[in-house]
Amino acid sequence: MTQFIGEFECKVDPKGRVMVPAGLKKQLSPEALDKFVVNRGFEKCLVLYPSNEWTRISAEVNKLNLYNKKNRDFARYFFRGATELTMDAAGRVLLPKALLEYAGVESDLVLFAYSNRIELWSKANYDNLLTDEPEDFASLAEEVMGKSTNTDELS
């Protein structure tokens, strides 16, 4: 499984193309073949998956019981707008205009790479997201990650 890391500030050109930063290209697995799938993410961002990761994730979604309405709703939303992208010779991907509008991206954007995905945020929305950081991140970490059972751990 791909393990991305990093934040990259980029610009979208007037045609909707974004240059994939060299630091991010180095992290792509050979199985991705310079191909991606982009779709709507949570909190008004886009999510860019390397093609091999998209295949794995979409297979999980396709296992859902589609006789269940919540599962159908989720699958429809998850796949809505999903678009295959191929990096061109200059290392750019062409993002669909409708998806850029959904994410509020006009020119400046941030690629936030973590786990097996790259979130694509308008710079303004990303900055606002970080400004809204929880007052007590330590409490949030404890709630989400649970208390450590390792008594040797430093606090």
FIBA-698352 format. One line per field, with one value per residue: residue number from 0; residue in three letters; x, y, z of N, C-alpha, C, O, CB in turn. Coordinates in steps of 0.2 Angstrom, whole numbers, always signed. Each point is the difference from the previous one (the first is absolute). Glycine has a CB too. Example, Ala and Ser with C-alpha at 12.3 -4.5 7.8 and 13.67 -1.06 7.14 Angstrom:
2
resi	c(0:1) .
resn	c(ALA:SER) .
n.u	c(+66:+7) .
n.v	c(-28:+11) .
n.w	c(+39:-10) .
ca.u	c(-4:+4) .
ca.v	c(+6:+6) .
ca.w	c(+0:+1) .
c.u	c(+4:-4) .
c.v	c(+6:+5) .
c.w	c(+0:+3) .
o.u	c(+5:+3) .
o.v	c(-1:+6) .
o.w	c(+3:+1) .
cb.u	c(-14:+3) .
cb.v	c(-5:-9) .
cb.w	c(+3:-11) .
//
This chain:
155
resi	c(0:1:2:3:4:5:6:7:8:9:10:11:12:13:14:15:16:17:18:19:20:21:22:23:24:25:26:27:28:29:30:31:32:33:34:35:36:37:38:39:40:41:42:43:44:45:46:47:48:49:50:51:52:53:54:55:56:57:58:59:60:61:62:63:64:65:66:67:68:69:70:71:72:73:74:75:76:77:78:79:80:81:82:83:84:85:86:87:88:89:90:91:92:93:94:95:96:97:98:99:100:101:102:103:104:105:106:107:108:109:110:111:112:113:114:115:116:117:118:119:120:121:122:123:124:125:126:127:128:129:130:131:132:133:134:135:136:137:138:139:140:141:142:143:144:145:146:147:148:149:150:151:152:153:154) .
resn	c(MET:THR:GLN:PHE:ILE:GLY:GLU:PHE:GLU:CYS:LYS:VAL:ASP:PRO:LYS:GLY:ARG:VAL:MET:VAL:PRO:ALA:GLY:LEU:LYS:LYS:GLN:LEU:SER:PRO:GLU:ALA:LEU:ASP:LYS:PHE:VAL:VAL:ASN:ARG:GLY:PHE:GLU:LYS:CYS:LEU:VAL:LEU:TYR:PRO:SER:ASN:GLU:TRP:THR:ARG:ILE:SER:ALA:GLU:VAL:ASN:LYS:LEU:ASN:LEU:TYR:ASN:LYS:LYS:ASN:ARG:ASP:PHE:ALA:ARG:TYR:PHE:PHE:ARG:GLY:ALA:THR:GLU:LEU:THR:MET:ASP:ALA:ALA:GLY:ARG:VAL:LEU:LEU:PRO:LYS:ALA:LEU:LEU:GLU:TYR:ALA:GLY:VAL:GLU:SER:ASP:LEU:VAL:LEU:PHE:ALA:TYR:SER:ASN:ARG:ILE:GLU:LEU:TRP:SER:LYS:ALA:ASN:TYR:ASP:ASN:LEU:LEU:THR:ASP:GLU:PRO:GLU:ASP:PHE:ALA:SER:LEU:ALA:GLU:GLU:VAL:MET:GLY:LYS:SER:THR:ASN:THR:ASP:GLU:LEU:SER) .
n.u	c(+4:+7:+8:-6:+11:-6:-9:+2:-4:-7:-2:-13:+10:-12:+0:-5:+18:+2:+16:-5:+9:+11:-7:-11:+10:+7:-14:-3:+1:+8:-16:-1:+5:+4:-16:-5:-13:+0:-12:-4:+13:-11:-2:-7:+12:-2:+3:+13:-4:+16:-11:+4:-10:-11:+1:-2:-13:-9:+2:-7:-12:-3:-3:-13:-10:-2:-12:+5:-10:+14:+6:-7:+6:+15:+0:-5:+12:+11:-3:-3:+12:+7:+9:+9:+10:+9:+10:-3:+14:-2:-2:-16:-10:-8:-6:-13:+1:-7:+13:+2:-15:+2:+12:-7:+11:-1:+15:+2:-1:+7:+4:-7:+11:-9:+3:+2:-1:+8:-12:+0:-1:-5:+16:-14:-2:+14:-2:-13:+7:+10:-11:-7:+14:-12:+2:+7:+9:-1:-16:+2:+10:-10:-11:+9:+9:-11:+6:+14:-5:+15:-1:+12:-10:+10:-14) .
n.v	c(-6:+11:+2:+15:+6:+14:+12:+0:+17:-6:+13:-9:+4:+8:-17:-1:+0:-4:+1:-16:+11:-7:-4:-8:-8:-7:-6:-7:-15:+0:-1:+16:-6:+17:-5:+11:-7:+17:-6:+13:-1:+0:+15:+3:-13:-5:-13:+2:-17:-1:-5:-7:+8:-2:-16:+1:+9:-8:-14:+7:+5:-15:-5:+10:-13:+9:-6:+14:+13:+0:-7:+10:+12:-5:-2:+15:+6:-9:+4:+17:+2:-16:+10:-14:+12:-6:+9:+9:-6:+10:-14:+4:-9:+8:+4:-5:+16:-10:+0:+15:+2:-10:+9:+15:-4:+17:-6:-8:-16:-3:-13:-3:-13:-8:-15:-3:+18:+10:+7:+7:+12:+11:+3:+2:-15:-1:+13:-5:-13:+8:+9:-14:-4:-6:+13:-14:-4:-8:-3:-5:-11:-7:-2:-8:-9:-5:+7:-3:-15:+9:+0:+5:+13:+12:+5) .
n.w	c(+0:-10:+14:-9:+10:-5:+4:-17:+3:-15:-6:-4:-14:-2:+0:+17:+1:+16:-6:+6:+10:-9:+14:-8:-10:+13:+4:-15:+7:-14:+4:-6:-15:+6:+7:+10:+2:+2:+10:+5:+11:+9:-2:-17:-5:-14:+7:-11:+1:-5:-12:+13:+9:-10:+1:+16:+0:-10:+8:+12:-9:-5:+15:+0:+1:-15:+12:+8:-6:+6:-13:-10:+7:-2:-16:-4:+8:-6:-15:+2:-12:-3:-11:-3:+5:-12:+10:-14:-2:+13:+11:-6:+7:-12:+16:-9:-1:+10:+9:+0:+5:+12:+6:-1:-13:-4:-1:+12:-1:+13:-10:+16:-6:+12:-5:-13:-2:-7:+11:-15:+14:-11:+5:+7:+5:+7:+9:+6:+4:+9:+7:+6:+10:+8:+8:+0:-15:+14:-2:-14:+4:+10:-11:-10:+9:+12:+13:-8:+5:+1:+18:-11:-5:+4:+5) .
ca.u	c(-4:+4:+0:+2:+0:+2:-4:+3:-3:+0:-5:-4:+1:-7:-3:-1:+6:+4:+7:+2:+7:+5:+0:-6:+1:+5:-4:-4:+2:+0:-7:-4:+0:-1:-7:-4:-7:-2:-7:-2:+2:-4:+1:+1:+7:+1:+5:+3:+2:+4:-5:+0:-4:-7:-3:-1:-5:-7:-2:-3:-7:-4:-2:-6:-6:-3:-7:+0:+0:+6:+6:+0:+2:+7:+3:-1:+4:+8:+2:-3:+5:+6:+2:+7:+5:+7:+5:+3:+7:+3:-2:-7:-6:-6:-6:-6:-3:-5:+3:+4:-5:-2:+5:+1:+7:+1:+6:+5:-3:+4:+0:+2:+1:+0:-3:+0:-4:+3:-5:+2:-4:+1:+4:-4:-3:+5:+2:-6:+0:+5:-2:-5:+3:-4:+4:+4:+2:+2:-6:-2:+5:-2:-7:+0:+5:+0:+5:+5:+1:+7:+2:+7:-1:+1:-6) .
ca.v	c(+6:+6:+5:+7:+5:+7:+5:+3:+6:+0:+5:-3:+4:+2:-6:-5:-5:+1:-3:-5:+2:-5:-4:-5:-5:-5:-5:-5:-7:-2:-2:+6:+2:+7:+1:+1:+1:+5:+0:+4:-2:+3:+7:+4:-1:-5:-6:-3:-6:-3:-4:-7:+1:+1:-7:-3:+4:+0:-7:+0:+3:-5:-6:+2:-2:+6:+0:+4:+6:+4:-3:+3:+7:+1:-2:+5:+6:-1:-1:+6:+5:-3:+1:-2:+5:-2:+5:+1:+0:+5:-1:+3:-4:+5:-1:+2:+7:+0:-2:+6:+4:-3:+1:+7:+2:+5:+0:-3:-6:-4:-7:-3:-7:-4:-7:-3:+4:+7:+4:+6:+5:+7:+2:+4:-5:-3:+5:+0:-7:-1:+5:-3:-6:-1:+4:-5:-5:-6:-4:-3:-5:-5:-3:-3:-6:-4:+1:-5:-5:+0:+5:+3:+6:+7:+4) .
ca.w	c(+0:+0:+6:-2:+5:-2:-2:-6:-3:-7:-4:-5:-6:-3:-3:+5:+1:+6:-1:+5:+3:+0:+6:+0:-5:+3:+5:-4:-1:-7:-2:-2:-7:-1:-1:+6:-1:+4:+2:+5:+7:+6:+2:-6:-3:-5:+2:-6:+2:-6:-3:+4:+6:-2:-1:+6:+4:-4:+1:+7:+0:-4:+4:+4:-2:-3:+2:+6:-3:+2:-4:-7:+1:+1:-6:-5:+2:-1:-7:-4:-2:-1:-7:-1:-3:-2:+0:-7:-1:+4:+7:+2:-1:-2:+4:-3:+2:+5:+7:+2:+3:+6:+5:+0:-2:-5:-2:+5:+3:+5:+0:+7:-1:+6:-1:-7:-3:+0:+0:-4:+3:-1:+5:+5:+4:+4:+6:+5:+4:+5:+5:+5:+3:+7:+6:+3:-5:+4:+1:-6:-1:+5:-2:-6:+0:+6:+5:-1:+5:+1:+6:-1:-4:+3:-1) .
c.u	c(+4:-1:+3:+1:+2:-6:+3:-5:+1:-4:-3:+0:-8:-4:-2:+5:+4:+6:+0:+7:+5:+0:-6:+1:+5:-3:-4:+3:+0:-7:-5:+0:-1:-7:-3:-8:-2:-8:-1:+2:-5:+3:+3:+8:-1:+5:+2:+4:+4:-5:+0:-4:-8:-4:-1:-6:-7:-2:-4:-7:-5:-2:-7:-6:-5:-8:-2:+0:+6:+6:-1:+1:+7:+3:-1:+4:+7:+2:-2:+6:+7:+3:+8:+4:+7:+4:+3:+8:+4:-2:-6:-6:-5:-6:-7:-3:-5:+3:+4:-5:-3:+4:+1:+7:+0:+7:+5:-3:+6:-1:+2:+0:+1:-3:+1:-3:+4:-6:+2:-5:+1:+5:-4:-4:+4:+3:-5:-1:+5:-1:-5:+2:-3:+5:+4:+1:+2:-6:-3:+4:-2:-7:+0:+5:-1:+6:+6:+1:+7:+2:+7:-1:+1:-6:+2) .
c.v	c(+6:+4:+6:+4:+7:+4:+4:+6:+0:+5:-5:+5:+2:-6:-5:-5:+2:-4:-5:+2:-6:-5:-5:-5:-5:-5:-5:-7:-1:-3:+5:+1:+7:+1:+1:+0:+6:+0:+5:-3:+3:+7:+4:+0:-6:-5:-3:-6:-3:-6:-7:+1:+1:-7:-3:+3:-1:-8:-1:+3:-5:-6:+2:-3:+5:-1:+4:+7:+5:-2:+3:+7:+2:-2:+5:+6:-1:+0:+6:+4:-4:+0:-3:+5:-4:+5:+1:+0:+5:-1:+3:-5:+6:-2:+2:+7:-1:-2:+6:+5:-2:+2:+8:+2:+4:+0:-3:-6:-4:-7:-3:-7:-4:-7:-1:+5:+7:+5:+6:+5:+7:+2:+3:-5:-4:+4:+0:-6:+0:+6:-2:-6:+0:+3:-5:-6:-6:-4:-3:-6:-6:-3:-4:-6:-4:+1:-6:-4:+0:+5:+3:+7:+6:+4:+7) .
c.w	c(+0:+6:-1:+7:-3:-2:-6:-3:-7:-3:-5:-6:-2:-3:+5:+1:+6:-1:+7:+3:+0:+6:+1:-5:+2:+4:-4:-1:-8:-3:-2:-7:-2:-1:+7:-1:+6:+1:+6:+7:+5:+1:-6:-3:-5:+3:-6:+3:-6:-2:+4:+7:-1:-1:+6:+4:-4:+1:+7:+0:-4:+4:+5:-2:-3:+0:+6:-3:+2:-4:-7:+0:+0:-6:-5:+2:-1:-7:-4:-2:-1:-7:+0:-3:-1:+0:-7:+0:+5:+8:+3:-1:-1:+5:-3:+4:+5:+7:+3:+3:+6:+6:+1:-2:-6:-3:+5:+3:+4:-2:+6:-1:+7:-2:-7:-5:+0:+0:-3:+3:-3:+5:+6:+5:+4:+6:+5:+4:+5:+6:+5:+3:+7:+5:+4:-4:+4:+2:-6:-2:+5:-2:-6:+0:+6:+5:-2:+6:+2:+6:-1:-5:+3:-1:-3) .
o.u	c(+6:-5:+6:-2:+4:-5:+6:-6:+5:-4:+3:-1:-4:-6:-4:-1:+1:+0:+0:+4:-2:+1:+1:-2:-1:+2:-3:+6:-4:-1:-5:-5:-3:-2:+2:-2:+3:-4:+5:-1:-5:+5:+4:+2:-5:+4:-3:+4:-1:-4:-5:-3:-4:-5:-5:-4:-5:-6:-5:-5:-5:-5:-3:-1:-2:-3:-6:+5:+3:+4:+5:+3:+3:+5:+5:+3:+4:+5:+3:+4:+5:-4:+4:-2:+2:-1:+1:+3:+5:+2:+0:+1:+0:-3:+0:+1:+0:-3:+0:+1:-1:-2:+4:+3:-4:+1:+3:-6:+6:-6:+6:-5:+4:-4:+5:-2:+4:-4:+5:-6:+6:-1:+2:+1:-1:+0:+1:-1:-1:+2:+0:-4:-1:+6:+6:-3:-1:+0:-2:-3:+0:+0:-3:-2:+3:+5:-2:-2:+2:-1:+1:+5:-3:-3:-4) .
o.v	c(+1:+0:+1:-1:+0:-2:+2:-1:-1:+4:-4:+6:-4:+0:-5:-5:+5:-6:+3:-2:-6:-6:-5:-6:-6:-6:-4:+0:+3:+1:-2:+3:+1:+5:-3:+0:-1:-2:+3:-6:+3:+2:+4:+6:-3:+1:-2:-1:+1:-3:-3:-5:-3:-1:-4:-4:-2:-1:-4:-3:+0:-3:-5:-1:+5:+5:+2:+2:+3:+4:+3:+3:+4:+4:+2:+3:+4:+3:+1:+3:+4:-2:+1:+4:-4:+6:-5:-1:-1:+4:+1:-4:+5:-5:+5:+1:+4:+2:+1:+3:+4:+1:+1:+5:-1:-1:-5:+0:+2:-2:+1:-3:+2:+0:+0:-2:+2:+0:+3:+0:+1:-2:-1:+1:-2:-3:+0:+0:-2:-1:+1:-4:+5:+0:+2:-5:-6:-6:-6:-5:-6:-6:-5:-6:-6:+2:-6:+1:-4:+6:+4:+3:+1:-1:+4) .
o.w	c(+3:+4:+0:+5:-5:-2:+1:-1:-3:+4:-3:+1:+2:+0:-1:+3:+1:-2:+5:-4:+1:+0:+4:+1:-2:+1:+3:-2:-3:-6:-3:-3:-6:-4:+5:-6:+5:-4:+2:+1:-2:-2:+0:-1:-1:+3:-4:+4:-6:+4:+1:+2:+4:+2:+1:+3:+4:+0:+1:+3:+2:-3:+3:-6:+4:-2:+1:-3:-4:-1:-3:-4:-3:-2:-4:-5:-3:-2:-5:+5:-3:-5:+5:-4:+3:-3:-3:+6:+2:+4:+6:-4:+3:-1:-3:+6:+5:+5:+6:+6:+5:+5:+4:+2:-5:-6:-2:+2:-1:+1:+2:-1:+4:-4:-3:-5:+4:-5:+1:-1:-3:+6:+6:+6:+6:+5:+6:+6:+6:+5:+6:+3:+3:+0:+1:+0:-2:+0:+1:-2:-3:+0:+0:-2:+0:-2:-1:+5:+5:-1:+4:+0:+6:-6:-1) .
cb.u	c(-15:+3:-5:-4:+0:+16:-11:+12:-4:+6:+4:-7:+16:+10:+10:-11:-1:-10:+6:-13:-3:+6:+5:-6:-1:+6:+4:-11:+0:+14:+7:+6:+0:+13:-2:+12:-6:+14:-7:-9:+17:-7:-1:-12:+12:-8:-3:-2:-9:+16:+7:+14:+14:+8:+12:+16:+14:+9:+15:+16:+11:+11:+15:+6:+3:+13:+6:+0:-15:-9:-4:-12:-14:-6:-6:-15:-13:-6:-4:-15:-11:+1:-12:-2:-8:-3:+2:-14:-7:-3:+12:+4:+3:+8:+8:-4:+2:-5:+1:+8:-2:-3:+1:-11:+8:-11:-5:+11:-15:+7:-4:+0:+1:+4:-13:+2:-15:+14:-10:+10:-6:-10:+7:-2:-7:+3:+6:-5:-3:+6:+3:-4:+12:-12:-15:-1:+5:+10:+0:-1:+9:+7:-2:-1:+5:-12:-6:+8:-12:+3:-9:+0:-4:+15:-2) .
cb.v	c(-7:+1:-11:+0:-9:-3:-1:-10:+7:-16:+15:-12:+0:+12:+7:+7:-7:+8:+7:-7:+14:+14:+15:+15:+15:+14:+13:+10:-7:-3:-8:+2:-13:-4:-4:+7:-11:+9:-14:+11:-4:-13:-8:+2:+7:+6:+0:+12:-3:+6:+8:+2:+8:+13:+3:+1:+10:+11:+0:+4:+12:+7:+1:+12:-14:-4:-13:-10:-4:-3:-13:-11:-3:-7:-14:-7:-1:-10:-13:-4:+6:-6:+9:-15:+13:-15:+2:+8:-3:+4:-3:+15:-15:+6:-4:-13:+1:-6:-13:-4:-1:-11:-12:-5:-10:+8:+15:+11:-3:+11:-1:+13:+1:+10:+1:-9:-8:-3:-7:-6:-8:+4:+3:+9:+1:-4:+6:+7:-3:-3:+8:+8:-5:-10:+6:+9:+14:+13:+14:+16:+14:+12:+15:+16:+13:-11:+11:+7:-2:-9:-12:-15:-8:+0:-10) .
cb.w	c(+3:-16:+7:-16:+13:-2:+11:-2:+14:-4:+5:+7:-5:-2:-9:-6:-14:+10:-12:+0:+6:-8:+1:+3:-7:-2:+6:-4:+15:+7:+11:+15:+4:-1:-15:+10:-9:+0:-6:-8:-1:+7:+11:+6:+11:-13:+15:-9:+13:+1:-12:-8:+1:-7:-12:-2:+0:-8:-8:+2:-2:-7:-3:+9:+5:-6:-6:+11:+4:+13:+10:+2:+9:+14:+7:+3:+11:+12:+6:+1:+8:+15:-7:+2:+4:-4:+15:-9:-14:-14:-4:+1:+5:-11:+13:-9:-16:-14:-10:-14:-16:-12:-7:+7:+9:+11:-4:+0:-8:+8:-14:+7:-15:+12:+13:+9:-2:-1:+10:-10:+13:-12:-15:-14:-15:-16:-14:-14:-16:-14:-15:-11:-9:-3:+0:+11:-6:+4:+8:-2:-1:+9:+5:-4:-7:-5:+10:-12:-9:-11:+3:+2:-13:+5:+10) .
//
